[in-house]
Amino acid sequence: MKTLAAALALTTALTGVAQAQEITEFRIGLLGGENAQDRLANNECLRTYVEEALGVPTTLFAPADYNGVIQGLLGGNLDLAILGASGYAAVYLADPDAVEPVLVKTNLDGSYSYFSIGFARADSGITSLDDLQGRRFGFGDPNSTSGFLIPSVEIPQVTGHSMENGAYFGEVVFTGGHEQTIIAVNNGSVDAGVTWADGLGAWEDGYNSGALRRAVDAGLVDMNDLVEIWRSRPIPEGPVVVRSSLPQDVRDTVTALVENLYANDPTCAYGVAAGDTAGFSPISHDAYETIIEVRRAQMN
């Protein structure tokens, strides 16, 4: 692993260090779905790199839910975040000029997609959505792409029923986030739920990256106790966004820093990306137009 000094030297060579007098602080938003302590620990290395590169105090914010980051970006109180696709859609639909998508996490096979994964306890006898009629089902956060938006559209296409309580499932609840859904399924509070994973690698590891991998790494779950029962169509990974009103040199500096994070510090990139990654690649708004339209339709 390269040292912090080496990482910053490469970033500086690519972009030039931002003018410290242009900003007085920098604020990074961390989406919910995992307990705040772990989110802060996994992203502390990124905070340190950004603070050194910009020369201003840099702070991590870990709100309880996705909406905290969304509102922070809309209010100009956050400068950078890694959003889910639905979260980006929410920001864009509220204010198209608030943020700019600049990068996306890539998988080990070079793709930048992932899946909403439906899962249940292995000892429950549940092996597919067909076994869930009348049972309790858990979503994560209303602003999550894989934890709500996509499964709320695709699961009814399988069951032939809406996600309303009693229509097919006996009860549909929001657990509060991905980690909470995994715990709720594991302890039997809900019969099944959805979370996210890249779908690559071994089930026993929680796949290569995603909420299941994060839960395995944290010792929260043994994947042998769980079984996959449904998988969505591929979903585009959410973007790294920067606040559009930031000075251009600041935006360029932090974008280059994140883009080169894997090359400079693979361990840091693992924490930021929730598992194995090939790094971060450039992305634009166009990649999220379909998700934006799905979110817009849901709002209407």
DAWO-V44596 format. One record per backbone hydrogen bond with DSSP energy under -1.0 kcal/mol. CO is the residue of the C=O (numbers start at 0). NH is the residue of the N-H. If there is no record, write none. Layout:
CO:NH  CO:NH
This chain:
2:6  3:7  4:8  5:9  6:10  7:11  8:12  9:13  10:14  11:15  18:21  25:58  26:78  26:79  27:60  32:178  34:38  35:39  36:40  37:41  38:42  42:46  43:47  44:48  45:49  46:50  47:51  48:52  49:53  50:54  56:25  58:27  60:29  65:69  66:70  67:71  68:72  69:73  70:74  71:76  71:77  72:75  78:242  79:28  80:240  83:87  84:88  85:89  86:90  87:91  88:92  89:93  90:94  94:97  97:243  99:241  101:282  102:239  103:280  105:277  106:109  110:106  111:236  113:234  114:196  115:231  116:194  117:228  117:229  118:192  119:226  120:123  127:130  128:131  131:134  134:169  134:170  135:190  135:191  136:172  137:193  138:174  139:175  140:143  143:148  144:149  146:139  147:151  149:152  149:153  150:154  154:157  154:158  155:159  163:166  167:133  168:165  170:136  172:138  176:180  177:181  178:182  179:183  180:184  181:185  182:186  183:188  183:189  191:137  192:118  194:116  195:210  195:211  196:114  199:207  201:204  201:206  202:205  207:275  208:197  209:213  210:214  211:215  212:216  213:217  214:219  215:218  221:224  222:225  224:121  226:119  229:117  234:113  238:82  239:101  239:102  240:80  241:99  242:245  246:250  247:251  248:252  249:253  250:254  251:255  252:256  253:257  254:258  255:259  257:260  259:263  260:264  263:1  264:268  265:269  266:270  267:271  268:272  269:274  273:209  278:105  280:103  283:286  284:287  285:288  287:291  288:292  289:293  290:294  291:295  292:296  293:297  294:298  295:299
